[in-house]
Amino acid sequence: MDLDYKLIGDRLRKARLKKGYTQGKLAEIIGVSVPYLSRIETGATQINLKRLNEICGILGVSDSYILEGASGNSASYLNDELNSILKDCTPDKKELIYQIATIISKKDSNK
């Protein structure tokens, strides 16, 4: 499995903000510099599993959510993931995604 460190970092950033922590506060708690935490959140640097597990524990999110987007705690995690993907898409790409989703939705309803 190839890890998307940008997506992992984005999920960590969202979890940090949801918890109400600044980068400075979280960096202080885990004993790293703010620039290092910023590089993790932007996907500019890789994070090891031990550090990831530590941060997840502090933020109250599961490792599986951060790594894969799967969460037993949130039935709407796919909405967040889709919104994250769509925000970076051009209007043409959004239209294509919409058309594909419509085709898939119609195919599922015909079963």
C-alpha positions as CSV (number, residue, x, y, z in Angstrom):
1,M,0.0,0.0,0.0
2,D,1.4,3.4,-1.1
3,L,0.8,6.0,1.5
4,D,-0.5,9.5,0.4
5,Y,1.4,11.7,3.0
6,K,-0.4,14.8,1.8
7,L,-3.8,13.2,2.5
8,I,-2.5,11.8,5.8
9,G,-1.3,15.3,6.8
10,D,-4.6,16.9,5.8
11,R,-6.5,14.4,8.0
12,L,-4.2,15.1,10.9
13,R,-4.6,18.9,10.4
14,K,-8.4,18.5,10.4
15,A,-8.3,16.4,13.5
16,R,-6.0,18.9,15.2
17,L,-8.3,21.8,14.4
18,K,-11.4,19.8,15.5
19,K,-9.6,19.2,18.8
20,G,-9.0,23.0,19.1
21,Y,-5.2,22.7,19.0
22,T,-2.8,25.1,17.3
23,Q,0.2,23.7,15.6
24,G,2.3,25.2,18.4
25,K,0.2,23.5,21.1
26,L,0.3,20.0,19.4
27,A,4.0,20.4,18.6
28,E,4.7,21.2,22.3
29,I,2.7,18.2,23.5
30,I,4.5,15.7,21.2
31,G,7.9,17.4,21.5
32,V,8.6,18.4,18.0
33,S,9.1,21.8,16.3
34,V,6.2,23.7,14.7
35,P,8.0,23.6,11.2
36,Y,8.3,19.8,11.5
37,L,4.6,19.4,12.4
38,S,3.7,21.8,9.5
39,R,5.7,19.6,7.1
40,I,3.8,16.5,8.3
41,E,0.5,18.3,7.8
42,T,1.4,19.4,4.3
43,G,2.8,15.9,3.4
44,A,6.2,17.4,2.8
45,T,7.7,14.8,5.2
46,Q,6.8,11.3,6.1
47,I,5.7,10.3,9.5
48,N,6.6,7.1,11.2
49,L,3.9,4.8,12.6
50,K,5.0,5.3,16.2
51,R,4.7,9.1,15.9
52,L,1.4,8.8,14.0
53,N,0.0,6.5,16.8
54,E,1.1,9.0,19.4
55,I,-0.6,12.0,17.6
56,C,-3.7,10.0,16.9
57,G,-4.0,9.1,20.6
58,I,-3.7,12.8,21.6
59,L,-6.2,13.9,19.0
60,G,-8.6,11.1,19.7
61,V,-8.8,9.7,16.2
62,S,-8.0,6.2,15.0
63,D,-4.8,5.3,13.0
64,S,-7.1,3.7,10.4
65,Y,-9.0,6.9,9.8
66,I,-5.7,8.9,9.3
67,L,-4.2,6.3,7.1
68,E,-7.2,5.1,5.1
69,G,-10.1,7.4,5.8
70,A,-12.0,4.6,7.5
71,S,-13.6,5.4,10.8
72,G,-16.0,3.5,12.9
73,N,-16.5,6.8,14.8
74,S,-17.8,8.8,11.8
75,A,-20.4,7.5,9.3
76,S,-19.8,10.5,7.2
77,Y,-16.0,10.1,6.7
78,L,-16.5,9.6,2.9
79,N,-18.3,13.0,2.6
80,D,-15.2,14.7,4.1
81,E,-12.9,12.7,1.8
82,L,-15.0,13.5,-1.3
83,N,-15.2,17.2,-0.3
84,S,-11.4,17.3,0.2
85,I,-10.9,15.8,-3.3
86,L,-13.4,18.0,-5.0
87,K,-12.1,21.3,-3.5
88,D,-8.9,20.9,-5.6
89,C,-10.7,19.9,-8.8
90,T,-11.3,22.1,-11.8
91,P,-15.0,22.6,-12.8
92,D,-14.5,20.3,-15.7
93,K,-13.2,17.5,-13.5
94,K,-16.0,18.1,-11.0
95,E,-18.5,17.6,-13.9
96,L,-16.8,14.4,-15.0
97,I,-16.9,13.1,-11.4
98,Y,-20.6,14.0,-11.2
99,Q,-21.3,12.2,-14.5
100,I,-19.4,9.0,-13.3
101,A,-21.2,9.1,-10.0
102,T,-24.6,9.4,-11.8
103,I,-23.8,6.4,-14.0
104,I,-22.8,4.3,-11.0
105,S,-25.8,5.4,-9.0
106,K,-28.2,4.4,-11.8
107,K,-26.4,1.1,-12.2
108,D,-26.8,0.3,-8.5
109,S,-30.5,1.2,-8.5
110,N,-31.2,-1.2,-11.4
111,K,-30.1,-4.2,-9.4
